Amino acid sequence: MTAHAARTGVWFIGARGSVATTATAGCAAVAAGLHPPTGMVTETPPFHGAGLPPLTSLVFGGHDTLDCPLPKRAEALAAGGVLPHGLPSAVRSELTAADEEIRSGGPLPGDTRTDEELVASFATDIQDFTRRHGLARTVVINVASTEPAPGEDDSRLPASSLYAAAALRAGCPYANFTPSTGLRSPHLREAVDSCALPHAGRDGKTGQTLLRSVLAPMFVQRALPVRAWSGTNLLGGGDGAALADPAAAAAKNAGKERVLADTLGSAPEGEVHIDDVPAMGDWKTAWDHIAFDGFLGSRMILQTIWQGCDSALAAPLVLDLARLLARAHELGLTGPRPELGFYFKDPDGGPAGLPEQYQELLAFAERLRAAR
């Protein structure tokens, strides 16, 4: 199979959610020339000639516990202003094709299957998808709602870890774009160490934390001590409902706080509060209040407001990761890929600041070009 004929699978965990729907519809729109690839780093000049799979070669499928068809989900996102008006109709055939490749996830209430049975079932779904479409490889990306961190006494793997284990068993590169446990479960350590597959990070860096990862190095480089850094998130939609659970919110906030601690050297005072506001739909407002010291102890304040749609911020990054991990797999690269830390709050090694992470990503692009 030639490079032009080869096709790459993208298997979403949470395939009917806002992020996956936006990514699937957006890929079809960009591939058809209906919209520019705004927000896709892999479509910028440094990545030209890096051997990444073309957007036209991507085939979508996934797992989900919801049964709302993708075309209908896309229509709801368009009604909420997330997708452009008319786009769901323009790419309906692509959405329908992807929806036909979505399999039931779990475990659902009343499911009596063991962890091993669930992992085996999920892995079979992914392998069948890859085989039926004659795909060169399939990349698995978790974009499901945030789950609470597992307790020390939990005897079962969390759902995110079941899917992650299934990805490894199916021989697929994997990325966890959520704060959920995924590959980080201690029960999967041996499988991760021996998988010989590329995998990347945890918890995608889209809005508020993206801004934090830019501003925090500025304070360090200008020798301005940060005394406190507080934040508030107002959001609705599925994420807002999921993060209304204090345990899920705690898992989400851990990544936001980690970026500051890693960059500043210690965690400043202050917390991030997440409020579910259903009326906001898939839109979010994030506010930060930063207290810092200036020369001779002068007290200063910086406030930022980020208003946007997480799904539209995340979707191009998810497509980037699918292409980059597919290329890494093609070249036989294995293990955690610190070069992709640019995309994550909790990266697999590498620098903490966004400018340094971007340079690492550019160096990776050069490595991919040299391998052609």
C-alpha positions, 0 to 999 in steps of 0.5 A: 500500500502506498503512502498516498493510498494508506488510510489512518483510523482515529478511534475516539473514546467519547465519540459522540461528545462535543469534541469528537463531533467537532473534530469529525465534522471539522476534518471533513470540512477542512478536507473538502476545502470548506473551511481553513485549518485554523488552530491546526498546528500540523497544517502550518509550514514547519510541518509541511513534508513531515509525512503526516497522514493527510486529513483526507485519509483519516477514518473515524470511529469510536466508543460511546455510551450515548446513542445520539447519532452524530449528524443530530449531535452536530446539528445541536452544536451548530444551533449552539454556535459551535459549528458553522450554520449549514456545516452538518448538512454539508458533511452529513455523509461523513458524519453518518459514516463515522456514526456507523463505526461507533460501538457501545462503551461501558461499563454501563449500569448493570454490566456484569462483565469483568475488567478483562472481558471489557478490555477484550471486547473494546480491543476487538471493536478497534481491531475489527474497525482497523481490519474492515477498513484496511487501515495502516494503523489506528490511533486511539484518543480519549476525549470522554468526560472527566471521571473522578480519580480512582480511590486507593481501595477500588478493585476495578479499573476506571473506564478510561483505563479499560479503554487505554488497556484496550488500545494497547492490546489492539496495538494502537498509539494512544493519547489521553486528552482528558484528566482521567486516569487512562494509562496512568493506572498502576495496574497498567504499568507493566503493559505500558512499559512493554507495549512498544507503542507511542503514547502521549500525555494527559489532559489537553491544554486548550484555554485557561491552562494554555494561558497559564503556561504562557504567563507563568514563564513570564513571571519567572523570567522577569523575576517577579514573585507570584503570591497567589493565582486564583481562577474561576470557570463558568461552563455548561454542556456535558463538561459542565455537568460532569465537572459538577461532581466535586471528585471530577472537578478535583481531577480536572483542577489538578492539571491546572495547578500542576502547570503553575507548580512545575513552572514557578517551582511551587504552587502559589496560593489560590484555587480554581473553582468550576461552576456548572451553568447549563445556560452557557451550553458548550461555551466557557468563561475562564477568569484568572486573578494573579497577585505578584510582587514588583520592585521594592515589594510593590503589590501588583495584580494581573487579571485575564478573561478567556471566553471561548468554546472548548470543543472548537479549541480542542478539536484541531489539537486532537486532529494534530495528535492523531496525525503526529502519533500515527507518523511516530508509529509508522517510524517505529517510535515507542513509549511516551512522547515528550515532544508532544507535551505542547498539547498537555497539562500533564505531559510525558516529560519535557519542559513545562513552559509553552514556548519551550514545548513549542520548540520541542514540537518543531524539533520533532517535526524536523525529525519527522521530515528527516525520516522521509 
